[in-house]
Amino acid sequence: MKKYLADLGAAETAENVMIGQGWQAVVRKSEPARIGSLVVGRIELELTGEPLAVDDLVERLHWKTMRGGG
């Protein structure tokens, strides 16, 4: 996730804290999801900042994190 945020213009200012233009993101590991024998890693992403900047970030991040099925 930090790589995606950096690709969108953020710089890491403290461990797991990324600052972009008009927004800040804090990345935290979360408990993995378990589905039968499958274990999927998860993170929490806390976004703060100017509403328009955060909305734009969420839109751009959506496209970067979209995965194809199959």
N, C-alpha and C positions, 0 to 999 in steps of 0.2 A: 504494500500500500504506500509506503514512503517513497518508493520509486515512482509510482503513478503520480503522487502529489508533487514530487520534484519535477516530473515531466510537465506538470501544469503550472510551473513557476514558483514552487515553494522552496524555501531553504530551511534546513533543520537548525533551530536555534538552541535547543536543549534536547536531551534524550527523548525521542518519540514526540517532539513538539515541532510542527512544521508551520511556518508563517508564509502566507502568500499575500498578494495585493488585496487588502481589504478583508482578509480572513485568516483564521488560525485553525489548525487541526491537531488534535491529540489522539495518538494511536495507542491502543491497549490490546494485549492478548486477551482472549475470552476463552471460556471452557469450550473444548471441541464438541462438535455435534457427533453423536453416535447413532448410526442406523445399522442395526445388526452388527456385523463384523467390520463395517466401514466406519472409519473415523475421519472427520473433516475438520480441519483447523478453522477457527473463526477469530475475528478481531472486532473491537468496538472502535468507532470513529466518532469523536466529539468535534463538531464544527461550530465555530462562533465567528462573528464579524458582522460586516455591513450586509443587510438582507439581500441586496441585489448581487453582491459579490459571492455570497454563500449560495444563492440560487444558481448562479452561473457555474460555480464550482461543482455543485451536485449534478447539473446537467452534463458537464464535460466528463466528470468522474463516472457517471452512468455508462457512457459509451466506452470508456477505457476498461471498465470491469465486466462488461457484458461477455458472456461465454456462450458459445454454440453448444447445443445438446448433441447427444449421440455418442 
